[in-house]
């Protein structure tokens, strides 16, 4: 009996040891689910695909990244709730759509505040960008940085060459009060409309135009039904990338640093790709699609800027004057406002 018991004990020990030292026994990879509103071919989709590739490679399989593109996860509220609950690890949306959780993010809805992409980088990657992202920590979300959509321009079925041409232009607007105020101040007739209805509305001439960045304008093929593009660049739209604090707190410092590093690389890639696309699309819209590209003269641009001078004051409760002035000072001190092109309505 003792001999049998000894054999059984030895076999148990060998079995446990085999499991313990088996070279194929590995922990399951940590899953990072990323939800975003744009589609895979958009610069944002390509950037998150890059993040997936690099994270899985550099972590040697310790992380598995799943991409939920094209708004399939739901609206901005769903994204924040998913991050809070930990069922979603990373989410990205426009600052305009996230402003319901932090009204200060409406800063980027203010007209002609950001004059160039160089100025945008300065603001987004500096203290102001960090401060705005920190406003969502109360919602269980931490900022990883900003991707971008870019500057809004006017795609229209009739030419818009001057402020007078805006009169009566029925243009699609988001539900954003700031967006509606800008379009109305420019003399247009803003028409709030769901994104999915825009193409058909332009076809049927229910609306006369849409203001949107060049990447979305190209990929949604608005050039097929709007023969004119006015490069008004009346405000700049970034996308804030958030990570779940609940998920973040489970990670080692090394894993946290890896995520920050790879996401920073993805953001740099996304902005560069978006901007390169814009230059290419402007050429192709004109040469391949025979679209009229209208660049406002400095004098005409100044008239557009003056027309929206009251908008920042209208939203000063949501976007404090002190916050706006810090942006203006940052851009001005860097010499990034063109001569005589500091925005009106932002008193110093």
PyMOL commands that set and color helices and strands:
alter all, ss='L'
color gray80, all
select helices_A, chain A and resi 2-21+43-58+76-85+95-98+103-109+117-124+127-134+137-139+163-166+177-185+195-203+214-219+222-224+245-248+253-287+298-307+311-314+321-333
alter helices_A, ss='H'
color red, helices_A
select strands_A, chain A and resi 30-35+63-68+90-94+141-151+153-156+170-173+189-192+209-212+228-231+236-244+292-295
alter strands_A, ss='S'
color yellow, strands_A
deselect
rebuild
show_as cartoon
